[in-house]
Amino acid sequence: MPDGRAPETIVSRFFANADRLGARPSHHFKRDGRWVPVGWRSAAAIVRSVAAGLVDCGHKPGDAVAILSATRREWLYTDLGNLA
């Protein structure tokens, strides 16, 4: 970019929100009939772990990843981890 800053992406916004919002809930999931919150910081740690796992498996920028899943929180983590 002309001003020297990196372009903003979905992933950079996600991590910026995680830094800014910390333990505030990012989303909730149901366990044993109860809604359990997941904080932004915790979600970011999971996404970083998924991204690191993909790199460990040899994933490189530009490689395709298929996510076969019903709508669930793990899909979100995998999608963001792939983008990261």
N, C-alpha and C positions, 0 to 999 in steps of 0.2 A: 504494500500500500504506500501511497506517496508520503504519508505522515510517519512511516516507519513501524506502525503497529501491525501485528498479524491480523488477518481477516477474522471476523467473528463467525463461529460455527455453532451448530446445535450443541456439540460436545463442549466447546469452550463456555457457552452459556450455562450448560448443566453444571460444570465444575465451578463456575463463578457463583452460581446459586448455592451450591454446596458449601463453598467457603463463607458466603454471606449469611446463610440460614442455619448452618450447623446442625443442631439436634432437632430443629423444628421438623414436623412431619413432611416428608416428600410425598408419600402415599401410604395406603393401608392395605393389608391383606387379611383374609379371614382364616383363622385357625381355631378349630374346636368351637365353632359358632361365635367366636369373638373377633372383632376387628382389631388388628395389631398394627400400630404405626411403625413406619420405617423412616428414620431421620435422614435428612439430606446428606450428612456426613457419612452415615452408614451406607447409604445407597451409592455414594461416590466411591467408597472403599470396595464395594462389590464390583462396580463397573471397572475400576482399575485392576482388580484381580482377574476379571474375565479378559480384559485387554492383555494383561501379562501372560495369561494362559494361552491366548491365541498366538502371541509372539513366540512363546516357548514351543508351540506346535509348528512353527515355521511360517505363520501368517505374515504377509508383507503388505505395505500400502498398495492398494489397487486390487488385491486378491478378493475374490467373491466369497461370501459366506451365506449359506442357506440356513434359515431358521424354520424348523418344522415344529410348530407349537400352536396350541390353542392360546387364546388371550390370557396371559398370566404375567406376573411380575418378572419372572425369569426371562421372558421374551424381551422386556424392556432392558434388563441388564445386559443381555447378549447383544442386542442391537446397538446400544450405546458403547459397549465394550468393543464391538467391531469398528464402529466409527472412530473410537479413540485410538 
